[in-house]
Amino acid sequence: MELAGLKPLLTSLAMPPLAPLLLAMFGVWLAWRKKRGGLTLAALSLAALWLLSCHGTAVWLAQHALPRFAPASSDAIKAGGVQAIVVLGGGLLPGAPEYGGAPQLSSYTAARLRHGVWLARRTGLPLAYSGGVGWASAGVQLLPEAEVAARVALEDYGVKLRWNEGASRDTSDNARLLAPMLEQDGVRHVALVTDVWHMPRSVAAFKRAGLTVTPAPIAFVLPFERDVLQWLPSAQGLLASRLVLRECLALAVGRLIPI
């Protein structure tokens, strides 16, 4: 296994829910061994898991722990000298029984592609897609995301992708492999479509690849329920917190270990 292939496992160990659960189990073990602080560690770990499972925590983290990006309008993109719309992959469903077992885009990827098509239609700019088989999907996902995205774009939206990169494994690969394809056709300035929590790393990667980037983020982490419900644990809240924290971790690691 390549070293990069360990990234999904290492990330899972550092992220909720696994990290606080492991700490709580360690605290219980310390208490069983009659070590001081064991029950305190277990209680604090479970409290942290509760807090990270609240959507209100995810909203706060998104606003304070990551760089913030504003939505990009089609008028601003047209006026800003953008030459192409670039959509980044966000995962694939390897097989969907309701579609006869054919692979389908995940909800993240489908939302990104939809917004990319929306911008392309309103600006008249060509559309690019980048996404292969991610490290976490190796051995499960048989087709690259780009192949499925090209089919969905054509069948569902009647749009043909101008550039389609399907060999990338992660965000750095997205930029490194797609940039030469764009530059070959004279494209140096792109509008980049991905989730807002993924935007800091994505913009940095495409700038390193030599492109000028106009962010076009989607999926903003915002309140969507009454205040009291925002602070009750939920699977949705935990997922949102995990996504934001994962990007914080990736940015920190990137600063320590330059690519």
N, C-alpha and C positions, 0 to 999 in steps of 0.2 A: 504494500500500500504506500502511495506517495504521502509525504509528510502533510501536504495540504489536505489530504483526505481525512486527517484526524480532526480538522477544524469543527465539523458538526458535533463530534463527541465532546471535545474540550469545551465548546460553547455551551452544550447542554449541562455539563458539570458546573459551569460558572453562573448559570442563569436560573431564575425561578421557573418551575417549582422545585427542581432537583436540589439546587444549592441550599436553600433554607431547610428542606426536608432532611438532607444529609447532616446539616448542623444540629437539627433537633434530635436526630437519632444519636449523634455523637454526645449530645448533652444528656440524653437518657442513659447512655452507656456509662458516662462519667458518674451520674447519680447512682446507678446500680453498683458501681465500684466504690461508692461512698466518697467520691471526690467533690470538693467544694466547687460550687458554681455550675454544676451539671444541670440542675433543674432550671436555674436562671438562663443558661444558654438555650435550653430547649424552649422555654417560654418566649424568649426574645426572638428566636428563629421562627416560631409559629406566628408571633405577632407581626414579624416582617412579611411572612407569607400572606397573612390576612391583608396587610396594607397594600402589598403589591398586587393583590387580586382585586383591588378597587379601581374602577375606571377613573375616579377622581385623581388617584395617584398617577395614572398613566398620563392624564391631561397635564398635570403639574410637571411631570418629568419631561414631556414633549416641549413644554414652554420654557423650561429652565435648564435642561441638561443638554439640549442639542441646539445647533444654530437654527435660526428660524428663516423660513422662506415664504414669500407671498405667492398667491396664485398668479399665473401668467395668462393674460388675455390674448386672444387672437390678433387684436389690433396692435398690441405692443410687440408681438412676435413679428408681424409683418413690417412694422416700422423699425425694428431693431436689427435688420440685416441678417436674420436667420435664414439658412439655406435648406434645412431639412429638419424633420421631426424624428427624434430617436426614442423608441420605446424599449425599456429594459424588461427582461423576463422576470417573473416572480414565482415560478413553480408550475408544475404540471400535475394533473390527475392521470396517472398511468393508464387507467382503464375506467370508463364510465358505463356501467351496465345499461343505463337508460338510453345510451347512444350505441348500443350494440357492442360495447366493450372498447370503443375507439377512444384514444387519449383525448382529453379536453384540458383547456386552460384552467388553472386554479382561479379562485375568485380575485386574488391580487392581480394576476396576469391579465385576466379578462377586463378588469377595470382599467388597467394601464393601457391596454390595446384600444379600448373604447375611447378613452380620452385622446390618445394619439390620432385615431381616425377623425375624431371630432375637430381637433386642431388642424389636421391636414386638409379637411374639407373647407374649413373657414379661411385658411391662409393660402390654399393652392400649392402648398409645399409637398415634396415627396416624403414618403414614410419609410423609416428604417426600423428593423427589429434586431435585438441581440439577446440570445438565450440558448444555451445548449442543455447539457445534463449536469446539474449541480452536484457538488461533492456528496451531499446528503442523499441524493437520489440514485447514485451509482449502483447498478445491479438491479434496480427496480424499474427505472424509467428507460424505455427502449428507444424512443424517438427524441430528438432534440426539440426543445420548446419552439425554436424558430420554424420548424416544419409544420407543427400544429398551428402556430400563430398565422402562418401564411395561408393555411386552409381556412381558418376561422375568418380572417380579414376578408378573404375573397367571397366565401359562402354567406357570411352574415352581414357584411357591410359593402360588398361589391368593390373592395379596394385591393389593389395589388401592391405588395411591398416592393419598393425599389431596391432596397438592400436587405439582405437576410443573412445574419451571422449565427451559426448554430454549433460552434465548437467551444464556446466559452463555458467555464465551470464556475466562475464567480464574478464579482463586480470588476475586479482588475482586468480579468480576461475580456469582459464586455468591451471595455475601452480599448484595450491593446489590440484586439482582433478586428473591431469594427472601424476604428479610426483610419487604417490604411485603405479600406474599401471606400470610405467616404472621400478621403483626400484624392484618391485616384480619379474621382469625378469632380474634383475641384471644390468639394464641400469643406469649409473650415469653421463654420459657425452653425451650431445645432441648438434646437430646443429639446431639452432632455425630460422625458416623462417617466417618473417613478413615484413611489409613495414618499410622502414628505419626510418620514423618519429615515428613509434610505438616501435622501438627496445629498447630505453632506459628503458621504463617501463617494457617491456616484459623480458628483461635480468634480471632486478632487481627482478622481481617476481619469476622467475625460480631459481635464486640463493637463494632467501629466502626459496624456497621449497627444497633446499638441492642438487640441480643439478649443475654440471659444464656445462657452456654454451659457445658454439662457435657461434657468431652471423652470420647469413646468410641473410642479408637484401636484399630487392628488392625495386622497385619503388622509385628510387632516385629523389629528386626534383631538376631538372636541367633545364637550358635554352633550349628551343626548337623552338623559333621563333627569327626573327630579333630584334635587340635592341629596336627599336621604338615600336614594337608590345608588347614587354615584359612589357612596362610601360603604356599600355592602359588597362582600366578595362575589365575584362572578368569573366564569371562564373567559368571558369577553374582556373583562378588566385585566385579568392575568395575562392574556395574550398580548394586549396592547402594551402593558408595562414591559413584558419580555422583549417585544420588538424594539422599543425605545432603548432599553438597557443593552440589548445586543449591539445596537449601533454605537452606543457610548463605548462599549468594550472594544468594538472593532476600530473606532477612531483612536482610542488610547493605545491599542496594540500597534496600529499603523504609525503612530508617532514614535514608539519605542523601536519598532522594527521596520524601517523604511523599505518600501517595495522597490 
